[in-house]
Structures are given as structure tokens and as C-alpha cells.
Amino acid sequence: MTKPTLTAIAREANVAVSTVSKVLNGHTDVSAATRRTIEQLLAERGYQRPRAARPAGRRTDLVDLVINELDSVWGLSILTGVEEVVEEAGLSLVVSSVHNRQSATRRWFESLLARGSLGAILVLSELTERQRDDLARRRMPFVVVDGVSQPPPEVPSIGATNFAGGYAATEHLLALGHRRIAAIGGPEQLQCTRARIAGYRAALETAGVPADRQLVRFGPFQHEGGLAAAQSLLALPSPPTAIFAGSDQQATGVYEAVRRAGMTIPGNISVVGFDGLPFAEWTAPPLTTVRQPLHEMGVAAARTLLRLVNGERLESTRIELATALVVRESTAAL
């Protein structure tokens, strides 16, 4: 069978060779219809992008990290863990931030395959089945860090005990005498959100406190998401006396909502966050939070990937690192 070329693909698609190249490299200035036609032809003809030539016997020293949001302390904490292990191994790290955009993810995916990285660490809200299949077909080792989503069981992944963290946060507030405890989750479809809210509800049930649906909100993990949700909660006829926020960034939004309402923390409202980011101890008052071992998750992901690269067999494809409640001054007895 004749190996397909870009010229042949372009001739079949009735486009210029440069247009085929743009599709391969994830450029956005190609119409959706043309892109679909070219991608279909590339798949049907079995086209494989040529790799750059390397000296005989030498392998690449690159490891890829692709992450949704790098412009946050959350993402940087994972990055530092990955960097630590990669540098110790004498390898180089390529970092890509895709900002939840499919076009950016597609460009990264093509460039990963082109440069022949040893493997990839993925911190994405979603890894599509097609992407997983493509990586597996090309024998590209990869590990998922599921701070936001949980991959299928056969995919090597690193996570945290989100359920236990939600349970511990709520149990702490219950022990302080709170019964009207609200919870603000991240986006409702995300696995980590569901696990944290499940832990919150389980703690209420264990304590014999009825769960009130009016006290549960969902929104972005950022400051704005916490602000909007907390304002809604504080406007209830019977507002909560405590709020468990799904992230430390959301908790800063809760702080702002409480301030705007002319209330104080923890005088009127106790607040617990989630993540244990460095700034949590610098807030006023210092934030009680559930520490998620983000740096350690990055370390574990990199070590797992290097084991896969070296052909080692994993005892388990799933590693969950423990969360821990860190009590500070944002919570007090009712």
C-alpha cells in the first residue's frame, strides 16, 4: 500500500497543501467543513506525521504536561511537583495551557505526537475517548491528574480523597454546633465536585441533620463563583450559619459576600475552603481549609509516568492521596 503524502491528501480534498498542514498543526483559520474533510481523509488513508530525525540510539528527553489553567496557584502547585521529578530524572518538561479550549487541546495533541515526547501528564477537565485511543495506538504513555475529572479505571490516574475531604469539612462545622451548613460545589458535572458534595451530605446524614437542597449551590471554582453563590445563600429567609466552599478561591468570594452583607467571619458565618493553597493562611481571618496534596499529586504523576516509560508494570492504575483538614480562624462555635 502506497504511503499517503500531504500532496495526495490535498489533491483528494481539493485544497492547497498548506491547508492540510494547517489542519495537522491545529490552526483555527480553516472552515469546519474543510477541516472535517481533511481529518477524515487523513484517518482513512492512515497518514502518520513524520518525526524529526534523531541520532541513532538516542531517544527524546521530553515529557509533556498539559493543563487547563496554569494561571492559578492550583495549577502551579501541580506543576512544581512534576518539575521536581522530571528534573531529577535529567529530562526536560514541555508545558501547555489549553484553557478548556478544544482547538488548543487539538494543537497540543498534534505537537505532542510530532515531537515524540516520552509521555504526557494530563490535567484536563475531559480527555476524550478518541484522544485516549490515539495515545494508546501510538504507544504513548500518559497519566491523568484528575483534580477536576476522574478517568476510566484502566487509565493510570492520580487523585485525592475528595469524599473524605468534604466529610471532614462538614464534620468540623457540625462539631462546632452548626446545623444550617451550606455547600458550594464547583461545576456540577465534575467528578471532584460530586465527591465533595457527597461527603458533605454523608456527614450531615451521620449527624442526623436533614440535608436542605436550598443550601447547596454550584458554580465556577474561581472567586466569582463563590461570591455569586454566597450572595444567593445569604439572601435566603433562613441563611446558613456556615459555608463549605468547594475551593479556596471560591472561599475568597464567600469572604467578599459576607463583607458586603455587613457581616463578619467567623462572628456571623463560619467558612471552610478546599485545596489548602498557600494564600489561605494569609486571608483575614486565616482560612480553615481541606488541604489537597497538589504538589504531591504532581510528584506521583511524574513518577508513575516514568515507570510506564521504563516499561514497568503498575500494581494499580489508581492512586488517591489523602486530604487533611487544616483548622484556622475562619470557623468558630455557633
C-alpha positions as CSV (number, residue, x, y, z in Angstrom):
1,M,0.0,0.0,0.0
2,T,1.4,3.4,-1.0
3,K,2.2,5.7,1.9
4,P,-0.1,8.7,1.7
5,T,1.5,12.2,1.3
6,L,0.3,15.6,2.2
7,T,0.2,16.4,-1.6
8,A,-2.1,13.3,-2.2
9,I,-4.4,14.3,0.7
10,A,-4.6,17.8,-0.5
11,R,-5.4,16.7,-4.1
12,E,-8.2,14.4,-2.8
13,A,-9.6,17.2,-0.6
14,N,-9.3,19.7,-3.5
15,V,-7.3,22.2,-1.2
16,A,-3.8,23.5,-1.0
17,V,-1.1,21.5,0.8
18,S,-0.7,24.4,3.2
19,T,-4.4,23.9,4.2
20,V,-3.7,20.3,5.1
21,S,-0.7,21.4,7.1
22,K,-2.8,23.9,9.0
23,V,-5.2,21.2,10.0
24,L,-2.4,19.0,11.1
25,N,-1.0,21.8,13.3
26,G,-4.3,22.8,14.8
27,H,-4.6,26.2,13.1
28,T,-8.1,27.8,13.5
29,D,-8.3,29.6,10.2
30,V,-9.8,26.6,8.3
31,S,-13.5,26.2,7.9
32,A,-15.2,23.5,9.9
33,A,-16.4,21.6,6.8
34,T,-12.9,21.6,5.2
35,R,-11.3,20.5,8.5
36,R,-13.7,17.6,8.8
37,T,-13.0,16.5,5.2
38,I,-9.2,16.6,5.7
39,E,-9.3,14.9,9.0
40,Q,-11.5,12.1,7.6
41,L,-9.1,11.6,4.7
42,L,-6.0,11.6,7.0
43,A,-7.7,8.9,9.1
44,E,-8.9,6.8,6.2
45,R,-5.5,6.9,4.4
46,G,-3.6,6.1,7.6
47,Y,-1.4,9.2,7.3
48,Q,1.2,9.5,10.1
49,R,3.1,12.7,10.7
50,P,6.9,12.1,10.1
51,R,9.0,12.5,13.2
52,A,12.1,14.6,13.3
53,A,15.3,12.6,12.7
54,R,17.4,11.8,15.7
55,P,20.9,10.3,16.0
56,A,20.8,6.5,16.1
57,G,20.3,5.1,19.6
58,R,19.2,8.4,21.1
59,R,15.7,8.9,22.4
60,T,13.9,12.2,23.2
61,D,14.3,13.6,26.7
62,L,10.9,15.4,26.7
63,V,8.0,15.0,29.0
64,D,4.7,16.8,28.3
65,L,2.4,18.4,30.9
66,V,-0.9,19.8,29.5
67,I,-3.1,21.6,31.9
68,N,-6.4,23.5,31.7
69,E,-5.4,26.5,33.8
70,L,-1.8,27.3,34.5
71,D,-2.6,30.9,35.7
72,S,-3.7,29.7,39.1
73,V,-1.9,28.6,42.3
74,W,-3.8,25.3,42.0
75,G,-2.2,24.6,38.6
76,L,1.2,25.9,39.6
77,S,1.2,23.6,42.7
78,I,0.8,20.5,40.5
79,L,3.5,21.9,38.0
80,T,6.1,22.2,40.8
81,G,5.6,18.6,41.7
82,V,6.0,17.4,38.2
83,E,9.1,19.6,37.6
84,E,10.8,18.2,40.7
85,V,10.7,14.6,39.4
86,V,11.4,15.4,35.8
87,E,14.5,17.5,36.6
88,E,15.8,14.8,39.0
89,A,15.5,12.3,36.1
90,G,17.6,14.6,33.8
91,L,14.6,15.2,31.5
92,S,13.0,18.3,30.0
93,L,9.4,19.4,30.6
94,V,7.2,20.9,27.9
95,V,4.2,22.7,29.5
96,S,1.0,23.6,27.6
97,S,-2.0,25.5,29.0
98,V,-5.2,24.9,26.9
99,H,-7.8,26.9,28.9
100,N,-10.6,24.3,28.3
101,R,-10.5,25.1,24.5
102,Q,-10.8,22.1,22.2
103,S,-8.8,23.9,19.5
104,A,-5.9,24.4,21.9
105,T,-6.1,20.8,23.1
106,R,-6.0,19.6,19.5
107,R,-2.9,21.7,18.7
108,W,-1.2,20.4,21.7
109,F,-2.1,16.8,20.8
110,E,-0.7,17.1,17.3
111,S,2.5,18.7,18.6
112,L,2.9,16.0,21.2
113,L,2.8,13.3,18.6
114,A,5.1,15.3,16.3
115,R,7.9,15.9,18.7
116,G,7.9,12.3,20.0
117,S,7.8,13.0,23.7
118,L,8.4,10.2,26.1
119,G,4.9,10.6,27.6
120,A,2.4,13.0,28.9
121,I,0.8,14.1,32.2
122,L,-2.7,15.4,31.6
123,V,-4.6,17.8,33.9
124,L,-7.8,18.2,31.8
125,S,-11.5,18.6,32.6
126,E,-12.1,16.0,29.9
127,L,-9.9,13.5,28.0
128,T,-12.0,12.3,25.1
129,E,-12.2,8.6,24.2
130,R,-10.7,9.4,20.8
131,Q,-7.7,11.1,22.4
132,R,-7.2,8.1,24.7
133,D,-7.4,5.7,21.8
134,D,-4.9,7.7,19.7
135,L,-2.4,7.8,22.6
136,A,-2.8,4.1,23.2
137,R,-2.5,3.2,19.5
138,R,0.7,5.2,19.2
139,R,2.0,3.6,22.5
140,M,2.4,7.0,24.1
141,P,2.4,6.5,27.9
142,F,0.2,9.0,29.8
143,V,-1.1,9.7,33.3
144,V,-4.2,11.7,34.2
145,V,-4.2,14.0,37.3
146,D,-7.9,14.3,38.0
147,G,-8.3,17.4,40.0
148,V,-11.4,18.0,38.1
149,S,-12.5,14.7,36.5
150,Q,-12.0,11.0,37.1
151,P,-10.9,9.0,34.1
152,P,-11.9,5.4,33.3
153,P,-10.4,2.7,35.6
154,E,-8.0,1.4,33.0
155,V,-6.3,4.8,32.6
156,P,-3.4,5.5,35.1
157,S,-4.5,8.4,37.3
158,I,-3.6,10.3,40.4
159,G,-6.3,11.9,42.6
160,A,-7.2,13.0,46.1
161,T,-9.8,11.7,48.6
162,N,-12.4,14.3,47.7
163,F,-15.2,12.5,49.5
164,A,-13.2,12.3,52.7
165,G,-12.3,16.0,52.4
166,G,-16.0,17.0,52.1
167,Y,-16.9,14.8,55.0
168,A,-14.2,16.2,57.2
169,A,-15.1,19.8,56.5
170,T,-18.7,19.3,57.3
171,E,-18.0,17.2,60.4
172,H,-15.8,20.0,61.7
173,L,-18.7,22.5,61.3
174,L,-21.1,20.1,62.9
175,A,-18.8,19.7,65.9
176,L,-18.9,23.5,66.4
177,G,-22.7,23.3,66.7
178,H,-23.7,24.4,63.2
179,R,-26.7,22.9,61.7
180,R,-27.6,25.2,58.8
181,I,-24.5,24.4,56.8
182,A,-24.4,25.3,53.1
183,A,-22.1,23.9,50.5
184,I,-20.8,25.5,47.3
185,G,-19.6,23.0,44.7
186,G,-17.7,23.5,41.5
187,P,-19.3,22.7,38.2
188,E,-21.9,20.1,38.9
189,Q,-20.8,17.6,36.2
190,L,-17.3,17.3,37.5
191,Q,-16.3,14.1,39.5
192,C,-14.4,16.1,42.2
193,T,-17.5,18.3,42.8
194,R,-19.8,15.3,43.1
195,A,-17.4,13.5,45.5
196,R,-17.0,16.6,47.8
197,I,-20.8,17.3,47.9
198,A,-21.4,13.5,48.6
199,G,-19.0,13.8,51.6
200,Y,-20.8,16.8,52.8
201,R,-24.2,15.1,52.6
202,A,-22.9,11.9,54.2
203,A,-21.6,13.9,57.2
204,L,-25.0,15.6,57.7
205,E,-26.7,12.2,57.5
206,T,-24.4,10.6,60.0
207,A,-25.1,13.5,62.4
208,G,-28.9,13.1,61.9
209,V,-29.1,16.6,60.2
210,P,-31.6,16.7,57.3
211,A,-30.0,17.9,54.1
212,D,-31.6,21.1,52.7
213,R,-31.4,21.4,48.9
214,Q,-31.7,25.2,49.2
215,L,-28.3,25.2,50.9
216,V,-26.4,23.7,48.0
217,R,-25.1,25.8,45.1
218,F,-22.8,25.0,42.2
219,G,-20.6,27.3,40.1
220,P,-17.1,28.0,38.9
221,F,-14.2,27.2,41.2
222,Q,-13.0,30.8,41.0
223,H,-13.6,33.9,43.3
224,E,-16.6,35.0,41.2
225,G,-18.3,31.6,41.6
226,G,-18.0,31.8,45.4
227,L,-19.2,35.4,45.5
228,A,-22.4,34.7,43.5
229,A,-23.3,31.5,45.3
230,A,-22.7,33.1,48.8
231,Q,-24.8,36.2,47.9
232,S,-27.6,33.8,46.9
233,L,-27.3,31.8,50.2
234,L,-27.1,34.9,52.4
235,A,-30.3,36.2,50.8
236,L,-32.4,33.2,51.9
237,P,-35.1,33.8,54.5
238,S,-33.1,31.5,56.8
239,P,-29.5,31.8,55.8
240,P,-26.8,29.4,56.7
241,T,-24.5,29.9,59.7
242,A,-21.6,28.1,58.0
243,I,-20.5,27.6,54.4
244,F,-18.3,24.9,53.0
245,A,-16.7,26.2,49.7
246,G,-15.5,23.8,47.1
247,S,-12.2,25.6,46.6
248,D,-10.1,28.2,48.4
249,Q,-10.7,30.6,45.5
250,Q,-14.5,30.2,46.0
251,A,-13.9,30.8,49.7
252,T,-12.5,34.3,48.9
253,G,-15.7,35.0,47.1
254,V,-17.6,34.0,50.2
255,Y,-15.5,36.4,52.3
256,E,-16.4,39.2,49.9
257,A,-20.1,38.4,50.0
258,V,-20.1,38.3,53.8
259,R,-18.3,41.7,53.9
260,R,-20.8,43.2,51.5
261,A,-23.6,42.0,53.7
262,G,-22.2,43.8,56.7
263,M,-21.4,40.5,58.5
264,T,-18.2,39.0,59.9
265,I,-16.3,35.8,59.7
266,P,-16.5,33.8,61.9
267,G,-18.7,36.0,64.0
268,N,-21.8,35.6,61.8
269,I,-20.6,32.9,59.3
270,S,-18.0,30.2,59.6
271,V,-16.2,29.3,56.3
272,V,-14.2,26.3,55.2
273,G,-12.4,26.1,51.9
274,F,-10.8,23.3,49.9
275,D,-7.3,22.9,48.3
276,G,-5.0,24.3,51.0
277,L,-3.4,26.8,48.7
278,P,-0.6,29.0,50.3
279,F,-2.7,32.2,50.4
280,A,-5.3,30.5,52.6
281,E,-3.3,31.3,55.7
282,W,-2.9,34.9,54.7
283,T,-6.6,35.8,54.4
284,A,-8.3,37.8,57.1
285,P,-9.2,35.8,59.1
286,P,-6.9,32.9,58.1
287,L,-9.0,30.3,56.2
288,T,-9.9,26.8,57.6
289,T,-9.5,24.5,54.6
290,V,-9.2,21.0,53.4
291,R,-5.6,20.5,52.1
292,Q,-5.4,18.8,48.8
293,P,-1.9,17.5,48.3
294,L,-1.4,19.1,44.9
295,H,2.4,19.2,44.9
296,E,2.5,15.5,45.9
297,M,-0.1,14.7,43.2
298,G,2.3,16.2,40.6
299,V,5.2,14.2,42.0
300,A,3.2,11.0,42.0
301,A,2.0,11.6,38.4
302,A,5.5,12.2,37.1
303,R,6.9,9.1,38.9
304,T,4.1,7.0,37.6
305,L,4.7,8.2,34.1
306,L,8.4,7.4,34.3
307,R,7.6,3.9,35.4
308,L,5.4,3.5,32.4
309,V,8.1,4.9,30.1
310,N,10.6,2.4,31.5
311,G,8.1,-0.5,30.8
312,E,7.3,-1.2,34.5
313,R,4.0,-2.8,35.4
314,L,1.8,-0.7,37.8
315,E,0.4,-2.5,40.8
316,S,-2.7,-0.3,40.5
317,T,-3.7,2.2,37.9
318,R,-5.3,4.5,40.5
319,I,-3.6,6.4,43.3
320,E,-5.5,8.5,45.7
321,L,-3.6,10.8,48.1
322,A,-5.2,11.8,51.4
323,T,-6.7,15.2,52.1
324,A,-6.4,16.8,55.5
325,L,-8.4,19.4,57.4
326,V,-6.4,22.5,58.4
327,V,-8.2,24.4,61.1
328,R,-7.6,28.2,61.3
329,E,-9.6,31.2,62.4
330,S,-12.5,31.3,59.9
331,T,-14.5,28.8,61.9
332,A,-15.9,29.1,65.4
333,A,-18.6,27.6,67.7
334,L,-22.1,28.7,67.0
